[in-house]
Amino acid sequence: PTEEREKQYYEETARDYDAVIEWLFRSFGENEDDVRRRMVDLLELQQHHRVLETGAGTCRDSVAIASRLGDGGEFYVQDLSPSMLSIGRERMREAGFLDGSRSPVRFFVGNAGNLPFDDGFFDAVYHFGGLNLFTDKRRALAEMARVVRLDGKVVVGDEGMAPWQRESEYGQILMTSNKLYAHTPPLDDLPEGARDVCVRWMIGSAFYVIDFRVGEGAPRVDLDLPILGKRGGTHRTRYFGVLEGVSPEAKRMAYEAAEASGLSWHDWVDRAVRAAASADLGDRERRVLSPRSRTARET
Ligand SMILES: C[S@@+](CC[C@H](N)C(=O)[O-])C[C@H]1O[C@@H](n2cnc3c(N)ncnc32)[C@H](O)[C@@H]1O
């Protein structure tokens, strides 16, 4: 439904879009080509790269992206609105990117939340504008990351006042004039595989640009590496091994005893619990302290 509304809105306003964007950059005193070049820089493109731009609209960034590609390069340009894209195609044609002398450019109408490509098909994906109003930003961001190869870049941006300007008169004026400026970068919606995530605020600090590298799943961490210091234990024991609380008196005694024994708090408690449990369980459950759980302090 929101997508339908979005599509209809852009279908109806496509003819006026370019004038609005030119006004926008003028209002902020920014050089649009320069700003867009700096955003496209974040894609870290090489001539042979295969790139996707979603929500390309009238292709105001597409020209900068296409100009980075050369031998072996391929550029896929997508938007929800056929009218926006047909103006975009004309811009690309006028800029000389469609006469067959450059790397191929393919235009297609579609939804950024459902990309018809295999995993890792692209070296980079770019999306600027429109993201704030997506019904499912998380899904769209996941799709963008899914179609990018490992270590490839995703760059997305839209309106969003920088945190340090939200309470200022400057920020308040803009957010009152246009509610889109009240949006915040959708960092909570980034996929788990996002790495080296960077947010910057550009164009009068009123637009966020997020760029990240695509990794696989959650970041790597050794949950069983003994933690240095007197608490001891590991990330795993601290998360999965939490037990019932004890009386304040027992707690004080445990810390004192750990100190006296030279063990970390973790190792002392682990040993005490195992000893008490073994005594009650008999031989059934006798287990010794595993060497992995001993801290460096003890050895
Ligand atoms: C603000 S314009 C940005 C156009 C262009 N990227 C630019 O920077 O000038 C937003 C564009 O996103 C497109 N759009 C909106 N929802 C979309 C979706 N779910 N998938 C793909 N494009 C979408 C709209 O049709 C519109 O062309």
The ligand as an ORCA input file, in Angstrom:
! r2SCAN-3c Opt
* xyz 0 1
  C      13.553     10.931     -3.583
  S      13.599      9.963     -5.023
  C      15.331      9.711     -5.229
  C      15.742      9.576     -6.657
  C      17.252      9.584     -6.912
  N      17.904      8.481     -6.261
  C      17.887     10.884     -6.492
  O      18.757     10.872     -5.619
  O      17.538     11.929     -7.044
  C      13.037      8.404     -4.453
  C      12.884      7.391     -5.561
  O      12.690      6.114     -4.968
  C      11.730      5.411     -5.720
  N      11.163      4.394     -4.834
  C      10.273      4.551     -3.835
  N      10.014      3.378     -3.242
  C      10.774      2.447     -3.891
  C      10.946      1.045     -3.753
  N      10.279      0.361     -2.819
  N      11.801      0.421     -4.583
  C      12.484      1.112     -5.516
  N      12.358      2.436     -5.702
  C      11.509      3.098     -4.897
  C      10.751      6.474     -6.178
  O      10.022      6.064     -7.310
  C      11.698      7.635     -6.467
  O      12.116      7.651     -7.806
*
